[in-house]
Amino acid sequence: MLTLLLLAALVMIALAQPAAAQLVYAYDGPGRPGTIVINTRERLLYFVRADGEAHIWPIAVGREGHQWFGRTRVISKAKNPAWRPTESMRAENPRLPAYVAPGPRNPLGIRAIYLAEGALRIHGTNSPGSIGRAASSGCFRMHNAHVSQLYELVSTGASVEVR
């Protein structure tokens, strides 16, 4: 119980101070070193390290009806990505532009980690208030400072487990 309370306190610090926070915590969950484990209920992303610890960051997850669970892998990474909403996103919200160039208005933020499953990504955001909520169309949003840290740690081909 104390461990869970400590973890909750650390996550609250990360939400309050996203640029400075990079939590490293003892980890005995699933995944080999180099794996990304996403716990949608906790709204946390874990990057498993070789030393029995994991980097932990708060995330936004898919809204009701837009969640995905399973295993996939990282297929590519991009700095300052452009964004093209999917056809289903534009059907749901016809006001969305067909293309958003890199920059402060881009919903993908400053980094994107592309997953093999459909159009799923782990990415930054131009809406930091959404972190910690079920707010996306299925992707996993992170504070820009956090996704930059993860971007440097994760390799193309890395396993991703979404629970």
C-alpha positions as CSV (number, residue, x, y, z in Angstrom):
1,M,0.0,0.0,0.0
2,L,2.8,2.4,0.9
3,T,4.5,1.6,-2.5
4,L,1.3,2.5,-4.3
5,L,0.9,5.7,-2.4
6,L,4.5,6.7,-3.1
7,L,4.0,6.0,-6.8
8,A,0.8,8.1,-6.9
9,A,2.7,11.0,-5.2
10,L,5.5,10.7,-7.7
11,V,3.1,10.8,-10.6
12,M,1.4,13.9,-9.2
13,I,4.9,15.6,-9.1
14,A,5.4,14.6,-12.7
15,L,2.1,16.1,-13.7
16,A,2.9,19.3,-11.9
17,Q,6.4,19.7,-13.2
18,P,6.6,17.9,-16.5
19,A,9.8,19.4,-17.8
20,A,11.8,18.3,-14.8
21,A,10.2,15.0,-14.0
22,Q,11.7,11.8,-15.2
23,L,10.8,9.2,-12.7
24,V,12.8,6.0,-12.3
25,Y,11.2,3.4,-10.1
26,A,11.8,-0.2,-9.1
27,Y,9.9,-2.3,-11.6
28,D,8.8,-6.0,-11.5
29,G,6.1,-5.9,-14.1
30,P,5.9,-7.4,-17.6
31,G,8.4,-6.7,-20.4
32,R,12.0,-7.2,-21.1
33,P,14.5,-4.3,-21.0
34,G,13.8,-1.9,-23.8
35,T,10.0,-2.6,-23.8
36,I,7.4,0.1,-23.4
37,V,4.5,-1.0,-21.2
38,I,1.4,1.2,-21.2
39,N,-1.1,0.8,-18.3
40,T,-4.2,2.5,-19.6
41,R,-6.0,2.3,-16.2
42,E,-3.2,4.0,-14.4
43,R,-2.5,6.3,-17.4
44,L,1.2,5.6,-17.1
45,L,3.9,4.6,-19.6
46,Y,6.8,2.5,-18.4
47,F,10.1,2.1,-20.2
48,V,11.7,-1.1,-18.8
49,R,15.4,-0.8,-18.0
50,A,17.9,-3.6,-17.7
51,D,18.6,-2.9,-14.0
52,G,15.2,-3.9,-12.7
53,E,13.9,-0.3,-12.8
54,A,11.7,1.6,-15.2
55,H,11.2,5.2,-16.4
56,I,7.6,6.2,-15.6
57,W,5.7,9.0,-17.2
58,P,2.0,10.1,-17.1
59,I,0.1,9.9,-20.4
60,A,-3.3,10.6,-22.0
61,V,-5.0,7.5,-23.4
62,G,-7.8,7.0,-25.9
63,R,-11.3,8.2,-25.1
64,E,-14.2,5.7,-24.7
65,G,-14.6,3.8,-27.9
66,H,-11.1,4.8,-29.1
67,Q,-8.9,2.5,-26.9
68,W,-6.6,-0.2,-28.2
69,F,-5.0,-3.0,-26.2
70,G,-2.5,-5.6,-27.2
71,R,1.1,-6.0,-28.3
72,T,2.8,-4.1,-31.1
73,R,6.3,-2.6,-31.8
74,V,7.9,0.7,-32.7
75,I,8.3,1.0,-36.4
76,S,9.8,4.5,-36.7
77,K,10.4,7.7,-34.9
78,A,10.2,11.4,-36.0
79,K,11.3,14.7,-34.6
80,N,9.0,17.6,-35.2
81,P,6.4,15.5,-37.1
82,A,3.7,16.7,-39.4
83,W,0.2,15.5,-38.7
84,R,-2.4,14.1,-41.1
85,P,-5.7,13.2,-39.3
86,T,-7.1,9.9,-40.4
87,E,-10.3,9.7,-42.5
88,S,-12.2,8.5,-39.4
89,M,-11.0,11.5,-37.4
90,R,-12.0,13.9,-40.1
91,A,-15.4,12.1,-40.4
92,E,-15.9,12.6,-36.7
93,N,-14.8,16.2,-36.8
94,P,-15.0,17.7,-40.3
95,R,-13.4,20.9,-39.2
96,L,-10.0,19.2,-38.8
97,P,-7.5,20.2,-41.4
98,A,-6.1,17.6,-43.8
99,Y,-2.5,18.5,-42.8
100,V,-0.8,20.3,-39.9
101,A,2.8,21.3,-40.3
102,P,5.3,20.9,-37.5
103,G,5.1,23.7,-34.9
104,P,3.3,24.8,-31.7
105,R,-0.2,24.1,-33.2
106,N,0.7,20.5,-34.1
107,P,-1.2,18.0,-31.9
108,L,1.7,15.5,-32.2
109,G,4.0,17.9,-30.3
110,I,7.7,17.7,-30.9
111,R,8.3,13.9,-31.2
112,A,6.3,11.0,-32.5
113,I,7.0,7.3,-32.0
114,Y,5.0,5.3,-34.6
115,L,3.6,1.9,-33.8
116,A,3.0,-1.0,-36.1
117,E,-0.7,-1.2,-35.1
118,G,-2.8,1.0,-37.4
119,A,-2.2,4.7,-37.0
120,L,-1.2,4.5,-33.3
121,R,1.5,6.7,-32.0
122,I,3.1,7.7,-28.8
123,H,3.6,11.4,-29.2
124,G,3.9,14.8,-27.6
125,T,1.0,17.3,-27.4
126,N,0.0,20.9,-27.8
127,S,-2.6,20.2,-25.1
128,P,-0.7,19.4,-21.9
129,G,-3.8,19.6,-19.8
130,S,-5.0,16.4,-21.4
131,I,-2.3,14.3,-19.8
132,G,-3.7,12.0,-17.2
133,R,-7.1,11.7,-18.9
134,A,-8.8,9.6,-21.5
135,A,-8.6,12.3,-24.2
136,S,-7.2,11.0,-27.5
137,S,-8.4,9.3,-30.6
138,G,-6.4,6.3,-29.6
139,C,-2.8,7.5,-29.5
140,F,-0.8,7.9,-26.3
141,R,0.0,11.6,-25.5
142,M,2.9,12.7,-23.3
143,H,4.3,16.0,-22.2
144,N,6.7,17.2,-24.8
145,A,9.6,17.0,-22.4
146,H,8.7,13.4,-21.5
147,V,8.3,12.2,-25.1
148,S,11.7,13.7,-25.9
149,Q,13.2,11.6,-23.1
150,L,11.5,8.4,-24.2
151,Y,12.5,9.2,-27.9
152,E,16.1,9.0,-26.9
153,L,15.7,5.8,-24.9
154,V,13.5,3.6,-27.2
155,S,14.8,1.8,-30.3
156,T,13.0,1.1,-33.5
157,G,11.7,-2.5,-33.2
158,A,11.1,-2.2,-29.5
159,S,8.1,-4.1,-28.1
160,V,5.1,-2.2,-26.9
161,E,2.5,-3.8,-24.5
162,V,-0.8,-1.9,-24.0
163,R,-2.8,-3.1,-21.1
